[in-house]
Amino acid sequence: MTTLEQYELEQTDEIQLTENAANTVRDLLVQKNVPDYGLRIFVSGGGCSGMQYGMALDAEPGENDHVFNNDGVQIFVDPISMMYLSGSVVDYEDNLMGGGFRIDNPNAVSSCGCGHSFKTSNSAAGTSSGYSGGGGCGC
């Protein structure tokens, strides 16, 4: 089984999927009957830490998207999101506390306890008093 630690040693500008994440995406594509789709990963403003992660299944990349093929899964990332996600690793955890995708983002200086939002050193989130975000979602 591939671990996040192995990916951290091989950090690149690409977006990586762990084996569990790739298997889960492939299963989703089969379940939704869209085997040729890819996984779109994006960042948008909002969330309790200033920026939030999003994912969707998409038929094809946009004209300027970064496209990666990881373990047989296509990944599409728009250029602005790529500025925030470069070098990230996407994992999928399934445990008693609830499963889901988790993004290990080397660009995040703080993140919410739920793991769905984050702040980078160059994002506009937070206040001048040094607020680092987190907790606003009730986690």
PyMOL CGO cylinders between C-alpha atoms (Angstrom):
from pymol import cmd
from pymol.cgo import CYLINDER

trace = [
    CYLINDER, 0.00, 0.00, 0.00, 1.26, 3.48, -0.87, 0.3, 1, 1, 1, 1, 1, 1,
    CYLINDER, 1.26, 3.48, -0.87, 1.50, 5.93, 2.02, 0.3, 1, 1, 1, 1, 1, 1,
    CYLINDER, 1.50, 5.93, 2.02, 1.51, 9.71, 2.23, 0.3, 1, 1, 1, 1, 1, 1,
    CYLINDER, 1.51, 9.71, 2.23, 5.04, 9.56, 3.61, 0.3, 1, 1, 1, 1, 1, 1,
    CYLINDER, 5.04, 9.56, 3.61, 6.29, 7.90, 0.41, 0.3, 1, 1, 1, 1, 1, 1,
    CYLINDER, 6.29, 7.90, 0.41, 4.72, 10.66, -1.67, 0.3, 1, 1, 1, 1, 1, 1,
    CYLINDER, 4.72, 10.66, -1.67, 6.16, 13.39, 0.54, 0.3, 1, 1, 1, 1, 1, 1,
    CYLINDER, 6.16, 13.39, 0.54, 9.64, 12.09, -0.26, 0.3, 1, 1, 1, 1, 1, 1,
    CYLINDER, 9.64, 12.09, -0.26, 8.86, 12.36, -3.98, 0.3, 1, 1, 1, 1, 1, 1,
    CYLINDER, 8.86, 12.36, -3.98, 7.16, 15.77, -3.88, 0.3, 1, 1, 1, 1, 1, 1,
    CYLINDER, 7.16, 15.77, -3.88, 6.74, 17.37, -7.30, 0.3, 1, 1, 1, 1, 1, 1,
    CYLINDER, 6.74, 17.37, -7.30, 4.71, 20.18, -8.83, 0.3, 1, 1, 1, 1, 1, 1,
    CYLINDER, 4.71, 20.18, -8.83, 2.13, 17.62, -9.84, 0.3, 1, 1, 1, 1, 1, 1,
    CYLINDER, 2.13, 17.62, -9.84, -0.97, 16.58, -7.98, 0.3, 1, 1, 1, 1, 1, 1,
    CYLINDER, -0.97, 16.58, -7.98, -0.62, 12.98, -6.78, 0.3, 1, 1, 1, 1, 1, 1,
    CYLINDER, -0.62, 12.98, -6.78, -3.20, 10.39, -5.78, 0.3, 1, 1, 1, 1, 1, 1,
    CYLINDER, -3.20, 10.39, -5.78, -2.45, 7.67, -3.29, 0.3, 1, 1, 1, 1, 1, 1,
    CYLINDER, -2.45, 7.67, -3.29, -3.38, 4.14, -4.25, 0.3, 1, 1, 1, 1, 1, 1,
    CYLINDER, -3.38, 4.14, -4.25, -6.53, 4.32, -2.08, 0.3, 1, 1, 1, 1, 1, 1,
    CYLINDER, -6.53, 4.32, -2.08, -7.62, 7.59, -3.71, 0.3, 1, 1, 1, 1, 1, 1,
    CYLINDER, -7.62, 7.59, -3.71, -7.01, 6.30, -7.25, 0.3, 1, 1, 1, 1, 1, 1,
    CYLINDER, -7.01, 6.30, -7.25, -8.95, 3.10, -6.51, 0.3, 1, 1, 1, 1, 1, 1,
    CYLINDER, -8.95, 3.10, -6.51, -11.85, 5.10, -5.06, 0.3, 1, 1, 1, 1, 1, 1,
    CYLINDER, -11.85, 5.10, -5.06, -12.00, 7.44, -8.06, 0.3, 1, 1, 1, 1, 1, 1,
    CYLINDER, -12.00, 7.44, -8.06, -11.92, 4.50, -10.49, 0.3, 1, 1, 1, 1, 1, 1,
    CYLINDER, -11.92, 4.50, -10.49, -14.76, 2.86, -8.53, 0.3, 1, 1, 1, 1, 1, 1,
    CYLINDER, -14.76, 2.86, -8.53, -16.77, 6.10, -8.65, 0.3, 1, 1, 1, 1, 1, 1,
    CYLINDER, -16.77, 6.10, -8.65, -16.28, 6.40, -12.41, 0.3, 1, 1, 1, 1, 1, 1,
    CYLINDER, -16.28, 6.40, -12.41, -17.61, 2.86, -12.89, 0.3, 1, 1, 1, 1, 1, 1,
    CYLINDER, -17.61, 2.86, -12.89, -20.54, 3.42, -10.48, 0.3, 1, 1, 1, 1, 1, 1,
    CYLINDER, -20.54, 3.42, -10.48, -21.53, 6.64, -12.28, 0.3, 1, 1, 1, 1, 1, 1,
    CYLINDER, -21.53, 6.64, -12.28, -21.07, 4.92, -15.67, 0.3, 1, 1, 1, 1, 1, 1,
    CYLINDER, -21.07, 4.92, -15.67, -18.54, 7.54, -16.84, 0.3, 1, 1, 1, 1, 1, 1,
    CYLINDER, -18.54, 7.54, -16.84, -15.33, 5.49, -17.13, 0.3, 1, 1, 1, 1, 1, 1,
    CYLINDER, -15.33, 5.49, -17.13, -13.61, 8.05, -19.42, 0.3, 1, 1, 1, 1, 1, 1,
    CYLINDER, -13.61, 8.05, -19.42, -14.10, 11.03, -17.09, 0.3, 1, 1, 1, 1, 1, 1,
    CYLINDER, -14.10, 11.03, -17.09, -11.38, 12.52, -14.93, 0.3, 1, 1, 1, 1, 1, 1,
    CYLINDER, -11.38, 12.52, -14.93, -11.20, 14.01, -11.46, 0.3, 1, 1, 1, 1, 1, 1,
    CYLINDER, -11.20, 14.01, -11.46, -11.32, 17.80, -11.35, 0.3, 1, 1, 1, 1, 1, 1,
    CYLINDER, -11.32, 17.80, -11.35, -9.66, 19.24, -8.25, 0.3, 1, 1, 1, 1, 1, 1,
    CYLINDER, -9.66, 19.24, -8.25, -10.13, 22.93, -7.58, 0.3, 1, 1, 1, 1, 1, 1,
    CYLINDER, -10.13, 22.93, -7.58, -9.84, 25.66, -4.98, 0.3, 1, 1, 1, 1, 1, 1,
    CYLINDER, -9.84, 25.66, -4.98, -12.42, 28.35, -4.31, 0.3, 1, 1, 1, 1, 1, 1,
    CYLINDER, -12.42, 28.35, -4.31, -12.77, 31.19, -1.87, 0.3, 1, 1, 1, 1, 1, 1,
    CYLINDER, -12.77, 31.19, -1.87, -14.67, 30.49, 1.32, 0.3, 1, 1, 1, 1, 1, 1,
    CYLINDER, -14.67, 30.49, 1.32, -14.53, 27.91, 4.02, 0.3, 1, 1, 1, 1, 1, 1,
    CYLINDER, -14.53, 27.91, 4.02, -13.65, 28.68, 7.60, 0.3, 1, 1, 1, 1, 1, 1,
    CYLINDER, -13.65, 28.68, 7.60, -9.94, 29.08, 6.80, 0.3, 1, 1, 1, 1, 1, 1,
    CYLINDER, -9.94, 29.08, 6.80, -10.31, 31.26, 3.71, 0.3, 1, 1, 1, 1, 1, 1,
    CYLINDER, -10.31, 31.26, 3.71, -9.97, 28.80, 0.81, 0.3, 1, 1, 1, 1, 1, 1,
    CYLINDER, -9.97, 28.80, 0.81, -11.76, 25.52, 0.29, 0.3, 1, 1, 1, 1, 1, 1,
    CYLINDER, -11.76, 25.52, 0.29, -11.10, 22.39, -1.73, 0.3, 1, 1, 1, 1, 1, 1,
    CYLINDER, -11.10, 22.39, -1.73, -13.52, 21.01, -4.27, 0.3, 1, 1, 1, 1, 1, 1,
    CYLINDER, -13.52, 21.01, -4.27, -13.68, 17.91, -6.44, 0.3, 1, 1, 1, 1, 1, 1,
    CYLINDER, -13.68, 17.91, -6.44, -15.91, 16.83, -9.28, 0.3, 1, 1, 1, 1, 1, 1,
    CYLINDER, -15.91, 16.83, -9.28, -15.98, 14.27, -12.06, 0.3, 1, 1, 1, 1, 1, 1,
    CYLINDER, -15.98, 14.27, -12.06, -15.44, 15.99, -15.41, 0.3, 1, 1, 1, 1, 1, 1,
    CYLINDER, -15.44, 15.99, -15.41, -15.66, 14.78, -19.01, 0.3, 1, 1, 1, 1, 1, 1,
    CYLINDER, -15.66, 14.78, -19.01, -12.61, 16.64, -20.28, 0.3, 1, 1, 1, 1, 1, 1,
    CYLINDER, -12.61, 16.64, -20.28, -10.06, 19.24, -19.25, 0.3, 1, 1, 1, 1, 1, 1,
    CYLINDER, -10.06, 19.24, -19.25, -10.50, 22.93, -19.92, 0.3, 1, 1, 1, 1, 1, 1,
    CYLINDER, -10.50, 22.93, -19.92, -8.35, 24.66, -22.49, 0.3, 1, 1, 1, 1, 1, 1,
    CYLINDER, -8.35, 24.66, -22.49, -5.73, 25.85, -19.97, 0.3, 1, 1, 1, 1, 1, 1,
    CYLINDER, -5.73, 25.85, -19.97, -6.01, 23.06, -17.40, 0.3, 1, 1, 1, 1, 1, 1,
    CYLINDER, -6.01, 23.06, -17.40, -3.04, 21.17, -16.04, 0.3, 1, 1, 1, 1, 1, 1,
    CYLINDER, -3.04, 21.17, -16.04, -3.65, 17.48, -16.78, 0.3, 1, 1, 1, 1, 1, 1,
    CYLINDER, -3.65, 17.48, -16.78, -2.03, 14.65, -14.85, 0.3, 1, 1, 1, 1, 1, 1,
    CYLINDER, -2.03, 14.65, -14.85, -2.44, 10.91, -15.21, 0.3, 1, 1, 1, 1, 1, 1,
    CYLINDER, -2.44, 10.91, -15.21, -1.93, 9.17, -11.92, 0.3, 1, 1, 1, 1, 1, 1,
    CYLINDER, -1.93, 9.17, -11.92, -2.39, 5.42, -11.58, 0.3, 1, 1, 1, 1, 1, 1,
    CYLINDER, -2.39, 5.42, -11.58, -4.82, 5.40, -14.52, 0.3, 1, 1, 1, 1, 1, 1,
    CYLINDER, -4.82, 5.40, -14.52, -6.88, 8.37, -13.29, 0.3, 1, 1, 1, 1, 1, 1,
    CYLINDER, -6.88, 8.37, -13.29, -6.87, 11.68, -15.15, 0.3, 1, 1, 1, 1, 1, 1,
    CYLINDER, -6.87, 11.68, -15.15, -6.65, 14.75, -12.92, 0.3, 1, 1, 1, 1, 1, 1,
    CYLINDER, -6.65, 14.75, -12.92, -7.70, 18.20, -14.17, 0.3, 1, 1, 1, 1, 1, 1,
    CYLINDER, -7.70, 18.20, -14.17, -6.62, 21.38, -12.36, 0.3, 1, 1, 1, 1, 1, 1,
    CYLINDER, -6.62, 21.38, -12.36, -7.26, 24.93, -13.56, 0.3, 1, 1, 1, 1, 1, 1,
    CYLINDER, -7.26, 24.93, -13.56, -4.26, 27.31, -13.54, 0.3, 1, 1, 1, 1, 1, 1,
    CYLINDER, -4.26, 27.31, -13.54, -5.38, 29.40, -10.55, 0.3, 1, 1, 1, 1, 1, 1,
    CYLINDER, -5.38, 29.40, -10.55, -6.10, 26.33, -8.42, 0.3, 1, 1, 1, 1, 1, 1,
    CYLINDER, -6.10, 26.33, -8.42, -2.74, 24.90, -9.43, 0.3, 1, 1, 1, 1, 1, 1,
    CYLINDER, -2.74, 24.90, -9.43, -1.02, 27.87, -7.76, 0.3, 1, 1, 1, 1, 1, 1,
    CYLINDER, -1.02, 27.87, -7.76, -2.49, 26.69, -4.44, 0.3, 1, 1, 1, 1, 1, 1,
    CYLINDER, -2.49, 26.69, -4.44, -2.36, 22.92, -5.00, 0.3, 1, 1, 1, 1, 1, 1,
    CYLINDER, -2.36, 22.92, -5.00, 1.07, 22.36, -6.52, 0.3, 1, 1, 1, 1, 1, 1,
    CYLINDER, 1.07, 22.36, -6.52, 2.76, 19.38, -4.88, 0.3, 1, 1, 1, 1, 1, 1,
    CYLINDER, 2.76, 19.38, -4.88, -0.40, 18.19, -3.10, 0.3, 1, 1, 1, 1, 1, 1,
    CYLINDER, -0.40, 18.19, -3.10, -1.24, 14.57, -2.42, 0.3, 1, 1, 1, 1, 1, 1,
    CYLINDER, -1.24, 14.57, -2.42, -4.85, 13.37, -2.42, 0.3, 1, 1, 1, 1, 1, 1,
    CYLINDER, -4.85, 13.37, -2.42, -5.67, 10.42, -0.20, 0.3, 1, 1, 1, 1, 1, 1,
    CYLINDER, -5.67, 10.42, -0.20, -8.87, 8.57, 0.59, 0.3, 1, 1, 1, 1, 1, 1,
    CYLINDER, -8.87, 8.57, 0.59, -9.53, 7.33, 4.10, 0.3, 1, 1, 1, 1, 1, 1,
    CYLINDER, -9.53, 7.33, 4.10, -12.35, 5.02, 5.09, 0.3, 1, 1, 1, 1, 1, 1,
    CYLINDER, -12.35, 5.02, 5.09, -12.62, 4.57, 8.84, 0.3, 1, 1, 1, 1, 1, 1,
    CYLINDER, -12.62, 4.57, 8.84, -15.12, 4.37, 11.68, 0.3, 1, 1, 1, 1, 1, 1,
    CYLINDER, -15.12, 4.37, 11.68, -15.14, 8.15, 12.11, 0.3, 1, 1, 1, 1, 1, 1,
    CYLINDER, -15.14, 8.15, 12.11, -16.22, 8.58, 8.49, 0.3, 1, 1, 1, 1, 1, 1,
    CYLINDER, -16.22, 8.58, 8.49, -14.34, 8.38, 5.26, 0.3, 1, 1, 1, 1, 1, 1,
    CYLINDER, -14.34, 8.38, 5.26, -13.51, 10.83, 2.57, 0.3, 1, 1, 1, 1, 1, 1,
    CYLINDER, -13.51, 10.83, 2.57, -10.86, 12.43, 0.45, 0.3, 1, 1, 1, 1, 1, 1,
    CYLINDER, -10.86, 12.43, 0.45, -8.10, 14.32, 2.22, 0.3, 1, 1, 1, 1, 1, 1,
    CYLINDER, -8.10, 14.32, 2.22, -5.62, 16.67, 0.61, 0.3, 1, 1, 1, 1, 1, 1,
    CYLINDER, -5.62, 16.67, 0.61, -2.12, 16.97, 2.02, 0.3, 1, 1, 1, 1, 1, 1,
    CYLINDER, -2.12, 16.97, 2.02, -1.19, 20.41, 0.72, 0.3, 1, 1, 1, 1, 1, 1,
    CYLINDER, -1.19, 20.41, 0.72, 2.40, 21.62, 1.26, 0.3, 1, 1, 1, 1, 1, 1,
    CYLINDER, 2.40, 21.62, 1.26, 1.27, 25.17, 0.43, 0.3, 1, 1, 1, 1, 1, 1,
    CYLINDER, 1.27, 25.17, 0.43, -1.20, 25.40, 3.34, 0.3, 1, 1, 1, 1, 1, 1,
    CYLINDER, -1.20, 25.40, 3.34, 0.07, 27.23, 6.41, 0.3, 1, 1, 1, 1, 1, 1,
    CYLINDER, 0.07, 27.23, 6.41, -3.08, 26.41, 8.36, 0.3, 1, 1, 1, 1, 1, 1,
    CYLINDER, -3.08, 26.41, 8.36, -6.20, 24.38, 7.77, 0.3, 1, 1, 1, 1, 1, 1,
    CYLINDER, -6.20, 24.38, 7.77, -9.56, 23.77, 9.31, 0.3, 1, 1, 1, 1, 1, 1,
    CYLINDER, -9.56, 23.77, 9.31, -10.00, 20.77, 11.56, 0.3, 1, 1, 1, 1, 1, 1,
    CYLINDER, -10.00, 20.77, 11.56, -12.33, 19.19, 9.00, 0.3, 1, 1, 1, 1, 1, 1,
    CYLINDER, -12.33, 19.19, 9.00, -9.62, 19.38, 6.31, 0.3, 1, 1, 1, 1, 1, 1,
    CYLINDER, -9.62, 19.38, 6.31, -11.89, 20.99, 3.72, 0.3, 1, 1, 1, 1, 1, 1,
    CYLINDER, -11.89, 20.99, 3.72, -10.52, 24.50, 3.95, 0.3, 1, 1, 1, 1, 1, 1,
    CYLINDER, -10.52, 24.50, 3.95, -7.08, 26.03, 4.28, 0.3, 1, 1, 1, 1, 1, 1,
    CYLINDER, -7.08, 26.03, 4.28, -5.02, 29.19, 4.22, 0.3, 1, 1, 1, 1, 1, 1,
    CYLINDER, -5.02, 29.19, 4.22, -1.74, 29.80, 2.40, 0.3, 1, 1, 1, 1, 1, 1,
    CYLINDER, -1.74, 29.80, 2.40, 0.88, 32.39, 3.20, 0.3, 1, 1, 1, 1, 1, 1,
    CYLINDER, 0.88, 32.39, 3.20, -0.22, 34.45, 0.21, 0.3, 1, 1, 1, 1, 1, 1,
    CYLINDER, -0.22, 34.45, 0.21, -4.01, 34.07, 0.54, 0.3, 1, 1, 1, 1, 1, 1,
    CYLINDER, -4.01, 34.07, 0.54, -6.14, 36.94, 1.75, 0.3, 1, 1, 1, 1, 1, 1,
    CYLINDER, -6.14, 36.94, 1.75, -7.79, 34.86, 4.45, 0.3, 1, 1, 1, 1, 1, 1,
    CYLINDER, -7.79, 34.86, 4.45, -7.53, 35.79, 8.08, 0.3, 1, 1, 1, 1, 1, 1,
    CYLINDER, -7.53, 35.79, 8.08, -7.03, 39.14, 9.73, 0.3, 1, 1, 1, 1, 1, 1,
    CYLINDER, -7.03, 39.14, 9.73, -4.13, 41.37, 10.54, 0.3, 1, 1, 1, 1, 1, 1,
    CYLINDER, -4.13, 41.37, 10.54, -4.24, 40.11, 14.12, 0.3, 1, 1, 1, 1, 1, 1,
    CYLINDER, -4.24, 40.11, 14.12, -2.73, 36.80, 12.99, 0.3, 1, 1, 1, 1, 1, 1,
    CYLINDER, -2.73, 36.80, 12.99, -5.89, 34.69, 12.89, 0.3, 1, 1, 1, 1, 1, 1,
    CYLINDER, -5.89, 34.69, 12.89, -4.93, 31.37, 11.36, 0.3, 1, 1, 1, 1, 1, 1,
    CYLINDER, -4.93, 31.37, 11.36, -8.41, 30.05, 10.64, 0.3, 1, 1, 1, 1, 1, 1,
    CYLINDER, -8.41, 30.05, 10.64, -10.01, 26.79, 11.59, 0.3, 1, 1, 1, 1, 1, 1,
    CYLINDER, -10.01, 26.79, 11.59, -12.89, 25.87, 13.78, 0.3, 1, 1, 1, 1, 1, 1,
    CYLINDER, -12.89, 25.87, 13.78, -15.54, 27.95, 12.03, 0.3, 1, 1, 1, 1, 1, 1,
    CYLINDER, -15.54, 27.95, 12.03, -17.20, 24.86, 10.61, 0.3, 1, 1, 1, 1, 1, 1,
    CYLINDER, -17.20, 24.86, 10.61, -17.80, 23.47, 14.08, 0.3, 1, 1, 1, 1, 1, 1,
    CYLINDER, -17.80, 23.47, 14.08, -14.99, 20.93, 13.95, 0.3, 1, 1, 1, 1, 1, 1,
]
cmd.load_cgo(trace, "trace")
